[in-house]
Amino acid sequence: MKKIVIAGAGATGKAAARLMNPNRVEFLGYADNDPDTWTEPDGSMPKHWDSSDGRMPVFSVQTAVELKPDEFLISALDKERARAIAEQLKVCRFYGDIVQLHDINEDFDIRSRCLRDLAERLTDVQGDAAEVGVYRGDLAWQINELMPERDLYLFDTFEGFDEADLVTERAYALSNAEAGEFSDTSVGDVLCRMINPIKCHIRKGHFPETSEGLENKKFAFVSMDPGLYEPAFAGMEFFYPRINEGGIMIVGNFSNTRFRGVRQAVRDYERKIVSEGEAPLKMVPLGDLHGSCVIIK
């Protein structure tokens, strides 16, 4: 059985750990350059370590090398940062295999594959499509291609996270998100990627205000990927009741350990509808690096 250490104990590293095949891989733990993430001398996890992250140990890079794993999986998706970590491993005299997660991530994507299968299942479901949290349109263009007959409503500030949504994030320590993060995009850049742009309707601005005028719409598919609690909860409140039976919602960052507000928003919404006599949400995790889950209406 191959022994692996994941270099990087952040959200991407933890997502990669959840994809490990326990029949083939012995996961030894994480290596990280941040001392605040390291396992305490008594074996306990750092105080800030969320229990949902699991209890695998976190070591310094040098300590992890001394465990003599067969392979290091570098979880950094930024190529320059990943290259620096690979050099650090060589300095620490690691002579085993070094695998770059960004190489795998660029070529394979579970969410995109799942979207194609889901699109086939929606053939007989009436309604439009929507996405909250478009960013650069990586998923939006695929929705537009796979569901060309549906109107596609695209909700985003196109200026990054809104300061108004960060109040809750900070008050409940849901993330370390900053205003303007993910602002390196534009309406024009997104529309240029669309296969059938005439069916796309840009709703630029703060959600849920940008949903005004769509109260009577019905939807077959919704991608919910705003990253923060407030727009995620508002998105659930607006879209879930308007999804036709058999319709589907994909929620990004549901199990992402950096943006914990999304999972909390979905859970809070579920508690709300259950208290009102509705059935619990039918959720299926995808197990992808986006931390996505599928909700079936």
SEDRENBA-606869 format. One record per residue: residue number from 1; z, x, y of N, C-alpha, C, O in turn; chain; residue in one letter. Coordinates in steps of 0.2 Angstrom, whole numbers, plus 5000, padded with zeros to 4 digits. Each point is the difference from the previous one (the first is absolute). Layout:
// SEDRENBA-606869
REC  num    nw    nu    nv   caw   cau   cav    cw    cu    cv    ow    ou    ov  chaine  residu
REC  NUM     Z     X     Y     Z     X     Y     Z     X     Y     Z     X     Y       A       a
...
// end
This chain:
// SEDRENBA-606869
REC  num    nw    nu    nv   caw   cau   cav    cw    cu    cv    ow    ou    ov  chaine  residu
REC    1  5000  5004  4994  5000  4996  5006  5000  5004  5006  5004  5005  5001       A       m
REC    2  4991  4994  5004  5000  5004  5006  5005  4999  5005  5002  4994  5001       A       k
REC    3  5001  5011  5001  5006  4999  5005  4997  5001  5007  4997  5005  5002       A       k
REC    4  5005  4990  5003  4997  5000  5006  5005  4999  5006  5005  4997  4999       A       i
REC    5  4994  5007  5006  5004  4999  5006  4995  4997  5006  4995  5003  5000       A       v
REC    6  5008  4992  5004  4996  4998  5005  5002  5003  5006  5006  5000  5002       A       i
REC    7  4990  5004  5002  5001  5003  5006  5000  4995  5006  4994  4998  5002       A       a
REC    8  5011  5000  5001  5001  4995  5005  5003  4994  4998  4998  4996  4995       A       g
REC    9  5008  5003  5008  5004  4994  4998  5000  4994  5004  5004  4996  5001       A       a
REC   10  4990  5004  5003  4999  4994  5005  4997  4994  4996  5000  5000  4994       A       g
REC   11  4997  4996  5010  4998  4993  4997  4994  5001  4995  5000  4997  4995       A       a
REC   12  4996  5008  5007  4994  5001  4995  5002  5003  4994  4998  4999  4994       A       t
REC   13  5007  5006  5006  5002  5003  4994  5004  4995  4996  4999  5001  4994       A       g
REC   14  5005  4995  5009  5003  4995  4996  4995  4995  4997  5001  4998  4994       A       k
REC   15  4994  5000  5009  4995  4996  4997  4996  5003  4995  4999  4997  4995       A       a
REC   16  5000  5010  5005  4997  5003  4995  5004  5001  4994  4998  4999  4994       A       a
REC   17  5009  5001  5007  5005  5001  4994  4999  4993  4996  5001  5000  4994       A       a
REC   18  4999  4995  5010  5000  4993  4996  4993  4999  4996  5000  4996  4995       A       r
REC   19  4995  5009  5006  4994  4999  4996  5000  5005  4994  4995  5000  4996       A       l
REC   20  5010  5004  5003  5001  5005  4995  5000  4996  4993  5003  4995  4999       A       m
REC   21  4993  5008  4996  5000  4997  4993  5005  5003  4996  5000  5006  4999       A       n
REC   22  5006  4991  5000  5005  5002  4996  4999  5002  4993  5004  5004  4997       A       p
REC   23  4990  4994  5000  4998  5003  4994  4997  5007  5000  5000  5003  4994       A       n
REC   24  4998  4999  5012  4997  5006  5000  5003  5005  5005  4999  5006  4999       A       r
REC   25  5005  4992  5005  5003  5004  5005  5008  5000  5000  5003  4994  5000       A       v
REC   26  5000  5011  5001  5007  5001  5002  5001  5001  5007  4998  5006  5002       A       e
REC   27  5004  4990  5002  5001  5001  5007  5007  5003  5001  5005  4997  4999       A       f
REC   28  4995  5009  5004  5006  5004  5001  5003  4998  5007  5006  5000  5000       A       l
REC   29  4990  4998  5005  5003  4998  5006  4995  5002  5006  4995  5002  4998       A       g
REC   30  5008  4998  5008  4996  5002  5006  5002  5007  5002  5006  5002  4999       A       y
REC   31  4989  5001  5005  5002  5006  5004  4998  4998  5007  4995  4997  5001       A       a
REC   32  5010  5005  5004  4999  4998  5007  5002  5006  5004  5005  5003  4998       A       d
REC   33  4992  4998  5008  5003  5005  5005  5005  4997  5004  5003  5004  5004       A       n
REC   34  4999  4990  4996  5005  4997  5004  5007  5000  4997  5000  4996  4995       A       d
REC   35  5004  5008  5007  5007  5000  4996  5004  4994  5000  5004  4999  4996       A       p
REC   36  4994  4996  5009  5004  4994  5000  4998  4995  4994  5003  4996  4999       A       d
REC   37  4991  5006  4998  4998  4996  4994  5003  5003  4993  4999  4996  4995       A       t
REC   38  5004  5010  5005  5001  5003  4994  5006  4996  4997  5005  4998  5003       A       w
REC   39  4995  5002  4990  5006  4998  4996  5006  5004  5002  5000  5006  5000       A       t
REC   40  5006  4990  5000  5006  5003  5002  5002  5005  4994  4998  4998  4994       A       e
REC   41  5007  5007  5007  5002  5004  4995  5003  4996  4994  5000  5003  4994       A       p
REC   42  5003  4992  5007  5004  4996  4995  4995  4996  4996  5001  4996  4996       A       d
REC   43  4992  5004  5006  4995  4996  4997  4999  4993  5003  4995  4997  4998       A       g
REC   44  5008  5002  5007  4999  4993  5003  4994  5001  5005  4999  5005  5003       A       s
REC   45  4998  4989  4999  4995  5000  5004  5002  5000  5008  5006  4998  5001       A       m
REC   46  4990  5004  5003  5002  5000  5007  5002  4993  5003  4998  4995  4997       A       p
REC   47  5006  5005  5008  5003  4993  5002  4994  4996  5002  5001  4993  4999       A       k
REC   48  4994  5009  5004  4995  4996  5003  4995  4998  4994  4995  4996  5002       A       h
REC   49  5005  5007  4992  4996  4998  4995  5000  4993  4998  5006  4998  4997       A       w
REC   50  4989  4998  5003  5000  4993  4998  5000  4999  4993  4997  5004  4996       A       d
REC   51  5008  4992  5001  5000  4999  4993  4994  4998  4997  4999  5002  4994       A       s
REC   52  4996  4995  5009  4994  4997  4998  4995  5006  4998  4995  5000  4997       A       s
REC   53  5007  5006  5006  4996  5006  5000  5001  5003  4993  4996  5005  4998       A       d
REC   54  5009  4993  4998  5001  5003  4994  5005  5006  5001  5002  5001  5005       A       g
REC   55  5000  5002  4989  5005  5005  5001  4998  5007  4997  5004  5004  4998       A       r
REC   56  4989  4997  5002  4998  5007  4998  5002  5005  5005  5000  4999  5007       A       m
REC   57  5002  5007  4991  5003  5005  5005  4994  5003  5004  4994  5000  4999       A       p
REC   58  5009  5002  5007  4995  5004  5005  5003  5007  5001  5006  5001  5001       A       v
REC   59  4989  5004  4998  5002  5007  5000  4997  5003  5006  4995  4997  5003       A       f
REC   60  5007  5009  4999  4996  5005  5004  4994  5002  4996  5000  4999  4994       A       s
REC   61  4995  5003  5009  4994  5002  4997  5001  5006  4995  4998  5000  4994       A       v
REC   62  5006  5005  5008  5002  5006  4996  5004  4997  4994  4999  5003  4994       A       q
REC   63  5006  4993  5007  5004  4997  4994  4995  4997  4995  5001  5000  4994       A       t
REC   64  4994  4996  5009  4996  4996  4996  4995  5005  4996  4999  4999  4994       A       a
REC   65  4999  5006  5009  4996  5005  4996  5004  5003  4994  4997  5002  4995       A       v
REC   66  5010  4999  5006  5004  5003  4995  5001  4996  4994  5002  5002  4995       A       e
REC   67  4996  4991  5006  5000  4996  4994  4995  5001  4995  5000  4997  4995       A       l
REC   68  4995  5007  5008  4994  5002  4996  4996  4994  4997  4999  4999  4994       A       k
REC   69  4999  4996  5011  4996  4995  4998  4993  5002  4998  4998  5006  5002       A       p
REC   70  4998  4990  4995  4993  5002  4998  4996  4998  5006  4994  5004  5001       A       d
REC   71  5008  4992  5003  4995  4998  5006  5004  4997  5006  5005  4997  4999       A       e
REC   72  4993  5005  5007  5002  4997  5006  4995  4995  5002  4994  5002  5001       A       f
REC   73  5008  4992  5001  4995  4995  5003  5002  5000  5007  5005  4998  5002       A       l
REC   74  4990  5004  5003  5002  5000  5007  4998  4994  5003  4994  4998  4999       A       i
REC   75  5011  4998  5003  4999  4993  5002  4997  4999  5007  4998  4995  5002       A       s
REC   76  5002  5011  5002  4998  4999  5007  4992  4998  5000  4996  5004  4997       A       a
REC   77  5002  4991  5007  4993  4998  5000  4997  5004  5006  4994  5000  5000       A       l
REC   78  5009  5003  5004  4997  5004  5006  4998  5007  4996  5005  5003  4998       A       d
REC   79  4989  4999  5003  4997  5005  4996  5004  5007  5003  5001  5004  4996       A       k
REC   80  5000  4997  5010  5002  5006  5003  5008  5001  4997  5002  5005  4998       A       e
REC   81  5001  4989  5003  5007  5000  4997  5001  5002  4993  5004  5004  4997       A       r
REC   82  4991  4993  4999  5000  5001  4993  4998  5007  4998  5003  5003  4996       A       a
REC   83  4993  5000  5008  4998  5007  4999  5006  5005  5001  5001  5005  4997       A       r
REC   84  5002  4993  5008  5006  5004  5002  5006  5000  4995  5003  5005  4998       A       a
REC   85  4997  4989  4999  5005  4999  4994  4998  5004  4994  5004  5003  4997       A       i
REC   86  4989  4997  5002  4998  5004  4994  5001  5007  5001  5002  5004  4995       A       a
REC   87  4997  4999  5011  5001  5007  5002  5008  5002  4999  5001  5005  4997       A       e
REC   88  5003  4990  5005  5007  5001  4999  5002  5001  4993  5004  5004  4998       A       q
REC   89  4993  4992  4997  5001  5000  4993  4998  5007  4997  5004  5003  4996       A       l
REC   90  4991  4999  5007  4998  5007  4998  5004  5005  5002  5002  5005  4996       A       k
REC   91  5001  4995  5010  5005  5005  5003  5006  4999  4995  5003  5006  4999       A       v
REC   92  4999  4988  4999  5006  5000  4996  4998  5001  4992  5005  5000  4996       A       c
REC   93  4989  5003  5003  4998  5003  4994  5000  4994  4994  5002  5001  4995       A       r
REC   94  4995  4994  5007  4998  4994  4995  4993  5002  4998  4995  5000  5004       A       f
REC   95  5004  5000  4989  4994  5002  4997  4997  4995  4996  4995  5001  4997       A       y
REC   96  5008  4993  5003  4997  4994  4997  4995  4996  5003  4997  5003  5005       A       g
REC   97  5001  4991  4993  4995  4996  5003  5003  4997  5007  5005  4998  5000       A       d
REC   98  4990  5002  5005  5002  4997  5006  4994  4994  5001  4994  5002  5001       A       i
REC   99  5008  4992  5000  4996  4994  5000  5001  4997  5007  5006  4999  5002       A       v
REC  100  4989  5000  5002  5000  4997  5007  4999  4992  4999  4994  4998  4998       A       q
REC  101  5011  4999  5004  4999  4992  5000  4994  4998  5004  4997  4995  4998       A       l
REC  102  5002  5008  5008  4995  4998  5004  4993  5000  4997  4996  4996  5002       A       h
REC  103  5003  5009  4993  4994  5000  4997  4999  4994  4995  4994  4997  5000       A       d
REC  104  5011  5001  4997  5000  4994  4996  4999  4994  5004  4996  4995  4998       A       i
REC  105  5008  5004  5007  5000  4994  5004  4994  4999  5004  4998  4994  5001       A       n
REC  106  4998  5011  5000  4993  4999  5004  4995  4997  4995  4996  4997  5003       A       e
REC  107  5005  5004  4991  4995  4998  4995  5002  4993  4996  4995  4997  4998       A       d
REC  108  5011  5002  5002  5002  4994  4996  5005  4996  5004  5005  5003  5003       A       f
REC  109  4994  4990  4997  5005  4996  5003  5001  4994  4996  4995  4996  5000       A       d
REC  110  5011  5003  4998  5001  4994  4996  4999  4993  5004  4998  4995  4997       A       i
REC  111  5004  5005  5009  5000  4994  5004  4993  4998  5001  4998  4994  5000       A       r
REC  112  4997  5010  5001  4993  4999  5001  4997  4997  4994  4997  4995  5000       A       s
REC  113  5005  5008  4994  4998  4997  4993  5003  4993  4999  4996  4996  4998       A       r
REC  114  5010  5003  5004  5003  4994  4999  4997  4994  5005  4999  4995  4998       A       c
REC  115  4999  5007  5008  4997  4996  5004  4993  4997  4997  4999  4994  5001       A       l
REC  116  4998  5010  4996  4993  4998  4997  5001  4995  4995  4997  4995  4999       A       r
REC  117  5008  5006  4997  5002  4996  4994  5002  4993  5003  4998  4995  4998       A       d
REC  118  5006  5005  5007  5003  4994  5003  4995  4996  5004  5000  4994  4999       A       l
REC  119  4995  5010  5004  4994  4996  5003  4997  4996  4995  4997  4994  5002       A       a
REC  120  5002  5008  4992  4996  4996  4995  5004  4994  4998  4997  4995  4999       A       e
REC  121  5010  5005  5001  5004  4995  4999  5000  4994  5005  5002  4995  4999       A       r
REC  122  4996  5007  5007  5001  4996  5006  4993  4996  5001  5000  4996  5005       A       l
REC  123  4996  5004  4990  4993  4997  5001  5001  4992  5002  4996  4998  5004       A       t
REC  124  5008  4999  4992  5001  4993  5001  5006  4998  5005  5001  4994  5000       A       d
REC  125  5001  5010  5003  5006  4999  5005  4997  5000  5007  4996  5004  5002       A       v
REC  126  5005  4990  5001  4997  4999  5007  5005  5004  5005  5006  5001  4999       A       q
REC  127  4991  5000  5007  5004  5003  5005  4997  5007  5003  4995  5003  4997       A       g
REC  128  5007  4999  5009  4998  5006  5003  5004  5006  4997  5005  4999  4996       A       d
REC  129  4994  5007  5007  5004  5006  4998  5003  5003  5007  4997  4998  5005       A       a
REC  130  5008  5005  4994  5003  5003  5006  5004  5007  4998  5001  5001  4994       A       a
REC  131  5000  5003  5011  5004  5006  4999  5004  5001  5006  4998  5000  5006       A       e
REC  132  5008  5001  4993  5005  5002  5005  5002  5007  4999  5003  5002  4995       A       v
REC  133  4995  5003  5010  5001  5007  5000  4994  5003  4997  4999  5002  4994       A       g
REC  134  4996  4998  5010  4993  5003  4998  4999  5007  5001  4997  5003  4995       A       v
REC  135  5006  5000  5009  5000  5007  5002  4993  5002  5000  4996  4998  5005       A       y
REC  136  5001  5007  4991  4993  5002  5000  4995  4996  4996  4994  5001  5000       A       r
REC  137  5009  4994  4997  4995  4995  4996  4999  5002  4993  4995  4998  4997       A       g
REC  138  5009  5007  5000  4999  5002  4993  4999  4994  4995  4996  5001  4996       A       d
REC  139  5009  4994  5005  4999  4995  4996  4996  4994  5003  4997  4996  4996       A       l
REC  140  5003  5003  5010  4996  4995  5003  4993  5000  4998  4997  4995  4999       A       a
REC  141  5000  5011  5001  4992  5000  4999  4999  4998  4993  4995  4997  4998       A       w
REC  142  5010  5004  4997  4999  4998  4993  5001  4993  5000  4996  4997  4996       A       q
REC  143  5009  5000  5007  5000  4993  5000  4994  4996  5003  4998  4995  4997       A       i
REC  144  4999  5008  5008  4994  4997  5003  4994  5001  4995  4996  4995  5000       A       n
REC  145  5004  5010  4996  4995  5001  4996  5000  4996  4993  4995  4997  4998       A       e
REC  146  5011  5002  5000  5002  4996  4994  5000  4993  5001  4999  4996  4995       A       l
REC  147  5002  5002  5011  5001  4993  5002  4995  4998  5006  5003  4998  5005       A       m
REC  148  4991  5003  4994  4995  5000  5006  4999  4993  5003  4999  4999  5006       A       p
REC  149  5003  4996  4990  4999  4993  5002  5006  4998  5004  5000  4994  5003       A       e
REC  150  5006  5009  4997  5006  4998  5003  5000  5003  5007  4999  5006  5001       A       r
REC  151  5004  4990  5004  5002  5003  5006  5006  5004  4999  5004  4999  4997       A       d
REC  152  4996  5007  5007  5005  5005  4999  5003  5001  5007  4997  5003  5004       A       l
REC  153  5010  4995  4996  5004  5001  5006  5004  5006  5000  5004  5001  4995       A       y
REC  154  4995  5004  5010  5003  5007  5000  5005  5000  5005  4998  5000  5006       A       l
REC  155  5008  5001  4992  5006  5000  5005  5003  5007  5001  5002  5003  4995       A       f
REC  156  4997  5000  5011  5003  5006  5001  5001  5001  5007  4996  4998  5004       A       d
REC  157  5009  5006  4998  5000  5002  5007  4995  5005  5002  4998  5000  5006       A       t
REC  158  4999  5004  4989  4996  5005  5001  5002  5005  5005  4997  5004  5003       A       f
REC  159  5010  4996  4998  5003  5005  5004  5007  5003  4997  5004  5003  5003       A       e
REC  160  4996  4996  4990  5006  5002  4997  5006  4995  5000  4999  4995  5002       A       g
REC  161  5006  5007  4995  5006  4996  5000  5002  4998  5007  5000  5004  5005       A       f
REC  162  5002  4990  4996  5002  4997  5006  5008  5001  5001  5004  4999  4995       A       d
REC  163  4998  5003  5011  5007  5001  5001  5004  4994  4999  5006  5001  4998       A       e
REC  164  4992  4993  5003  5004  4994  4999  5002  5000  4992  5005  4997  4999       A       a
REC  165  4991  5005  4997  5001  4999  4993  5005  5006  4997  5002  4999  4994       A       d
REC  166  4999  5006  5010  5005  5005  4998  5007  4999  5001  5004  5004  4998       A       l
REC  167  4998  4991  5006  5007  4998  5001  5003  4999  4993  5006  5003  4999       A       v
REC  168  4991  4993  4997  5003  4998  4994  5000  5006  4995  5005  5001  4997       A       t
REC  169  4990  5003  5003  5000  5006  4996  5006  5005  5002  5003  5002  4995       A       e
REC  170  4998  4999  5011  5006  5004  5002  5006  4997  4999  5005  5004  4997       A       r
REC  171  4996  4990  5004  5006  4997  4999  5003  5000  4993  5006  5000  4999       A       a
REC  172  4989  4999  4996  5002  5000  4993  4998  5006  4996  5000  5000  4994       A       y
REC  173  4998  5005  5010  4998  5006  4997  4994  4999  4994  5001  5003  4995       A       a
REC  174  4994  4993  5007  4995  4998  4995  4995  5006  4999  4997  5001  4995       A       l
REC  175  5002  5002  5011  4995  5006  5000  5001  5004  5006  5004  4999  5004       A       s
REC  176  4992  5007  4996  5001  5004  5006  4993  5000  5004  4998  5004  5003       A       n
REC  177  4999  4990  4997  4994  4999  5003  5000  5001  5007  5006  4998  5003       A       a
REC  178  4989  5004  5001  5000  5001  5007  4994  4996  5003  4995  4998  4997       A       e
REC  179  5006  5000  5009  4995  4996  5004  4994  5004  5000  5000  5006  5002       A       a
REC  180  4994  4991  4997  4994  5003  5001  4998  5003  4993  4994  5003  5000       A       g
REC  181  5010  4998  4995  4998  5003  4994  4994  4996  4997  5000  4993  5000       A       e
REC  182  4995  5010  4997  4994  4997  4997  4996  4997  5006  4996  4995  4999       A       f
REC  183  5004  5008  5006  4995  4998  5006  4993  5004  5000  4996  4998  5004       A       s
REC  184  5003  5006  4991  4994  5004  5000  4995  4995  4997  4997  5002  4994       A       d
REC  185  5001  4993  5009  4995  4995  4997  4997  4996  5006  5003  5001  5006       A       t
REC  186  4992  4995  4993  4998  4996  5006  4996  4994  4997  4998  5000  4994       A       s
REC  187  5001  4995  5009  4996  4994  4998  4993  5002  4998  4998  4998  4995       A       v
REC  188  4999  5006  5009  4993  5002  4999  5000  5004  4994  4995  4999  4996       A       g
REC  189  5009  5006  5003  5000  5004  4993  5001  4995  4994  4996  5002  4995       A       d
REC  190  5008  4993  5006  5001  4996  4994  4994  4996  4999  4997  4999  4994       A       v
REC  191  5000  4998  5011  4994  4995  4999  4994  5004  4998  4996  4997  4996       A       l
REC  192  5004  5010  5005  4994  5004  4998  5000  5001  4992  4995  5001  4997       A       c
REC  193  5011  4997  5000  5000  5001  4993  4999  4994  4996  4999  5000  4994       A       r
REC  194  5000  4994  5010  5000  4994  4996  4993  4999  4998  4995  5001  5003       A       m
REC  195  5004  4996  4991  4994  4999  4996  4996  4994  5004  4994  5000  5000       A       i
REC  196  5011  4995  5001  4997  4994  5003  5004  4998  5006  5004  4995  5000       A       n
REC  197  4995  5009  5006  5005  4999  5006  5000  4993  5003  5004  4998  5003       A       p
REC  198  4990  4998  4996  5000  4994  5003  5005  4995  4998  5002  4995  5003       A       i
REC  199  5001  5006  4991  5005  4996  4997  5007  5003  5002  5005  4997  4998       A       k
REC  200  4996  5008  5006  5006  5003  5001  5002  4998  5007  4997  4999  5005       A       c
REC  201  5010  4999  4996  5003  4997  5006  5006  5005  5002  5005  4999  4996       A       h
REC  202  4994  5005  5009  5005  5004  5002  5006  4997  5004  4998  4996  5005       A       i
REC  203  5008  5004  4993  5006  4998  5003  5004  5005  5003  5005  5002  4996       A       r
REC  204  4993  5001  5009  5004  5006  5003  5006  4998  5004  5000  4996  5004       A       k
REC  205  5006  5007  4994  5006  4999  5004  5006  4999  4995  4999  5002  4995       A       g
REC  206  5006  4996  5008  5006  4999  4996  5000  4994  4996  4999  4995  5002       A       h
REC  207  5003  5006  4992  5000  4994  4995  5008  4998  5000  5004  5004  5000       A       f
REC  208  4997  4990  5000  4996  4994  4998  4996  4996  5006  4997  4996  4999       A       p
REC  209  5004  5007  5007  4997  4997  5006  4992  4999  4999  4997  4995  5002       A       e
REC  210  5000  5010  4994  4993  5000  4999  4998  4995  4995  4994  4999  4999       A       t
REC  211  5010  4998  4998  4998  4995  4995  4999  4993  5004  4998  4995  4996       A       s
REC  212  5004  5004  5010  4999  4994  5004  4993  4997  4999  4995  5004  5001       A       e
REC  213  5004  4990  4997  4994  4997  5000  4997  4999  4992  4995  4997  4999       A       g
REC  214  5009  5007  4997  4998  5000  4993  5005  4995  4996  4999  5001  4993       A       l
REC  215  5005  4995  5010  5005  4997  4996  4997  4995  4995  5003  4999  4995       A       e
REC  216  4991  4999  5006  4997  4995  4995  4995  5004  4995  4997  4996  4996       A       n
REC  217  5003  5010  5004  4996  5004  4995  5003  5000  4993  5007  5000  5000       A       k
REC  218  4989  5001  4995  5003  5001  4993  4997  5007  4998  4994  5001  5002       A       k
REC  219  5010  5002  4993  4997  5007  4998  5000  5000  4993  5004  4997  4996       A       f
REC  220  4992  5007  5001  4999  5002  4993  5003  5007  4999  5003  5001  4994       A       a
REC  221  4997  5003  5011  5002  5007  4999  5003  5003  5006  4997  4999  5006       A       f
REC  222  5009  5004  4994  5003  5003  5005  5002  5007  4998  5004  5001  4995       A       v
REC  223  4995  5004  5009  5003  5007  5000  5005  5000  5005  4999  5000  5006       A       s
REC  224  5007  5002  4992  5006  5000  5005  5002  5008  4999  5003  5002  4996       A       m
REC  225  4996  5001  5010  5001  5007  5000  5002  5003  5007  4998  5005  5002       A       d
REC  226  5007  4991  5001  5002  5002  5007  5005  5006  5000  5001  5003  5005       A       p
REC  227  5003  4998  4989  5004  5006  5000  5007  4999  5002  5005  5003  4999       A       g
REC  228  4997  4992  5006  5006  4998  5003  5003  4993  4998  4996  4996  4998       A       l
REC  229  5010  5004  5003  5003  4993  4998  4998  4994  5004  4998  4995  4997       A       y
REC  230  5002  5006  5009  4999  4994  5004  4993  4997  4999  4999  4994  4999       A       e
REC  231  4995  5010  5002  4994  4997  4998  4999  4998  4993  4996  4996  4998       A       p
REC  232  5007  5008  4997  5000  4998  4993  5003  4993  4999  4997  4996  4997       A       a
REC  233  5009  5003  5006  5003  4993  4999  4996  4995  5003  4999  4994  4998       A       f
REC  234  4998  5007  5009  4996  4995  5003  4994  4999  4996  4997  4994  5000       A       a
REC  235  5000  5011  4997  4994  4999  4996  5001  4996  4994  4996  4996  4999       A       g
REC  236  5010  5005  4998  5002  4995  4994  5000  4993  5002  4998  4996  4997       A       m
REC  237  5006  5003  5009  5001  4993  5003  4993  4997  5001  4999  4994  4999       A       e
REC  238  4997  5010  5004  4993  4997  5003  4996  4999  4994  4997  4994  4999       A       f
REC  239  5002  5011  4997  4994  4999  4995  5002  4997  4993  4996  4996  4997       A       f
REC  240  5010  5005  5001  5001  4998  4993  5000  4992  4999  4996  4998  4996       A       y
REC  241  5006  4998  5009  4999  4993  5000  4993  4998  5000  4998  4994  4998       A       p
REC  242  4998  5010  5005  4993  4999  5001  4995  5003  4995  4994  4999  5000       A       r
REC  243  5009  5004  4995  4996  5002  4994  4999  4994  4995  5004  4997  4998       A       i
REC  244  4989  5002  5000  4999  4995  4996  5002  5002  4993  5001  5006  4998       A       n
REC  245  5000  4989  4998  5003  5001  4993  4995  5004  4996  4994  4999  5000       A       e
REC  246  5008  5007  4997  4996  5004  4997  4998  5006  5004  4997  5005  4998       A       g
REC  247  5005  4995  5008  4999  5005  5005  5004  5006  4999  5005  5000  4996       A       g
REC  248  4994  5006  5007  5003  5006  4999  5002  5004  5006  4996  4999  5005       A       i
REC  249  5010  5004  4995  5002  5004  5006  5002  5007  4997  5003  5000  4995       A       m
REC  250  4994  5005  5008  5002  5007  4998  5004  5002  5006  4998  5000  5006       A       i
REC  251  5009  5002  4992  5004  5003  5005  5001  5008  4999  5002  5002  4995       A       v
REC  252  4996  5001  5010  5000  5008  5000  5007  5002  5002  5004  4996  5004       A       g
REC  253  4998  5010  4994  5007  5003  5001  5005  4996  4998  5006  5001  5002       A       n
REC  254  4993  4994  4993  5006  4996  4997  5005  5005  4997  5006  4999  5001       A       f
REC  255  4992  5006  4995  5005  5005  4997  4999  5007  5003  5002  5005  4997       A       s
REC  256  4996  4995  5009  5000  5006  5004  5007  5002  5003  5003  4996  5003       A       n
REC  257  4999  5010  4995  5007  5001  5002  5001  5002  5008  5005  5001  5002       A       t
REC  258  4989  5000  5001  5000  5002  5007  5001  4993  5004  5004  5000  5005       A       r
REC  259  4992  4995  4993  5000  4994  5004  5003  4995  4996  4997  4995  4997       A       f
REC  260  5010  5005  5003  5004  4995  4996  5000  4993  5002  5002  4996  4997       A       r
REC  261  4996  5004  5010  5000  4993  5003  4996  4995  4997  5001  4994  5000       A       g
REC  262  4993  5009  4997  4995  4995  4997  5003  4996  4994  5000  4994  4999       A       v
REC  263  5003  5010  4996  5004  4997  4994  5005  4995  5003  5001  4995  4997       A       r
REC  264  5003  5007  5008  5005  4996  5002  4997  4993  5003  5003  4995  4999       A       q
REC  265  4992  5006  5005  4997  4994  5003  4997  4995  4994  5001  4994  5001       A       a
REC  266  4996  5009  4994  4998  4995  4995  5006  4997  4996  5000  4994  4999       A       v
REC  267  5005  5010  5000  5006  4997  4997  5003  4995  5004  5002  4995  4997       A       r
REC  268  4999  5006  5009  5003  4995  5005  4996  4994  5000  5002  4994  5000       A       d
REC  269  4991  5007  5000  4996  4994  5000  5001  4996  4994  5000  4994  5000       A       y
REC  270  5000  5009  4994  5001  4997  4994  5006  4996  5000  5001  4994  4998       A       e
REC  271  5005  5009  5004  5006  4997  5000  5000  4994  5005  5003  4994  4998       A       r
REC  272  4993  5006  5007  4999  4994  5005  4997  4995  4996  5002  4994  5001       A       k
REC  273  4992  5007  4996  4997  4994  4997  5003  4997  4994  5000  4994  4999       A       i
REC  274  5004  5011  4997  5004  4997  4995  5005  4996  5002  5002  4995  4997       A       v
REC  275  5001  5007  5009  5006  4995  5002  4997  4994  5003  5004  4995  5000       A       s
REC  276  4990  5004  5001  4997  4994  5002  4997  4996  4994  4996  4995  5001       A       e
REC  277  5005  5008  4993  4998  4996  4994  4993  5002  4997  4998  4997  4996       A       g
REC  278  4999  5008  5007  4994  5003  4997  5001  5005  4995  5005  5002  4999       A       e
REC  279  4990  4999  4997  5000  5005  4994  5000  5007  5003  4998  5001  5005       A       a
REC  280  5005  5003  4991  5000  5007  5002  4993  5003  5000  4996  4997  4997       A       p
REC  281  5003  5009  5007  4993  5003  5000  4998  5003  4993  5005  5002  4997       A       l
REC  282  4989  4997  5001  4998  5003  4994  4997  5007  5002  4994  5000  5002       A       k
REC  283  5010  5005  4997  4998  5007  5002  4999  5004  4994  5003  5000  4995       A       m
REC  284  4992  5004  5006  4998  5005  4995  4999  5007  5003  4995  5001  5004       A       v
REC  285  5009  5004  4995  4999  5007  5003  4994  5003  4997  4998  5000  4994       A       p
REC  286  4998  5004  5010  4994  5003  4998  5002  5007  4998  4996  5003  4996       A       l
REC  287  5009  5000  5006  5002  5007  4998  4995  5005  5003  4999  5006  4997       A       g
REC  288  4998  4993  5009  4996  5005  5003  5004  5004  5005  5005  4999  5002       A       d
REC  289  4991  5006  5001  5003  5004  5005  5002  4996  5007  5004  5003  5004       A       l
REC  290  4992  4992  4997  5002  4996  5006  5006  4996  4999  5003  4997  5005       A       h
REC  291  5000  5002  4989  5006  4996  4999  4998  4993  5000  5004  4996  5003       A       g
REC  292  4991  5002  4995  4997  4993  5001  5003  4995  4994  5002  5002  4995       A       s
REC  293  4998  4992  5007  5001  4995  4995  4996  4994  5001  4997  4999  5006       A       c
REC  294  5001  4997  4989  4996  4994  5001  5004  4994  4999  5004  4999  4996       A       v
REC  295  4995  4996  5009  5003  4994  5000  4995  4994  4998  4995  5000  5004       A       i
REC  296  5006  4996  4991  4995  4995  4998  5003  4994  5002  5006  4998  4998       A       i
REC  297  4990  4998  5006  5002  4993  5002  4999  4995  4994  5002  4994  5001       A       k
// end
